[in-house]
């Protein structure tokens, strides 16, 4: 899944990255160095209005289905 256009404001100024948490939750762009190699989610963020959508990675979903 991917978000090319913001469903809230219609902007195409979209970034993607991950949500990280170590006591507080924050967004980290994929343009920045990530603190870990294999996140199990991807988050799309509208750089115009701040709207975000988070999806579980397809490989991780398949792994959970096999459990």
N, C-alpha and C positions, 0 to 999 in steps of 0.2 A: 504494500500500500504506500501511497505517496500523496502528499498534499501539495499541489501546484498553485492553487488559488485559495486564498483565505475564505472560508465560508461565512465569516462574520463581516468583513469589510470589502472583500473582493480583490484585495491586493495580490500581486504576484511576487512580492518581495518576501520570499519564504526561505528560511534557514532550516537546517536539520542538525540534530545532535542528540544528546541523551539527558535524562534527568538523573542527577547524582544526589546522594544523600549520605551524610556523615554527621548526623546530629541536626542538620538543617537541609531542606530540599532546595536544590537550585538547578538551573538549566545550564548546560555547557554545550556550546556550538561545536560541530565537528571540525570547524576551522581551528579550534584550540586543541592542544594536546589533551588527550583523555587520560584519566587516572587509572584506567584499566583497559584491557585489550578487547574483550568480548562482551559488550553490553547485551542484555537480552531484550531491550526495548529500543525503539527509535522515536524521537520526538520531533515534530515539525513545529516551527514557531514563525508566526507572522511578525516581521520586523516593522510593520506599520502600526498595528493595533495591539500586539502582544498575545493574541489568541494562540493556544497550543493544542496539538492533538498528539497522543502517544499511542504507539502500536507495539505489540509484542512481536519480536523477530520471528520470521517464519520457521527457521531451524529450531528455535526454542519451543515454539508451539508444537512442532512435530515431536520433539523430545518429550514434552509433557503428555502428549497423546499416547505415547508408547509406555508410559509409567503404569 
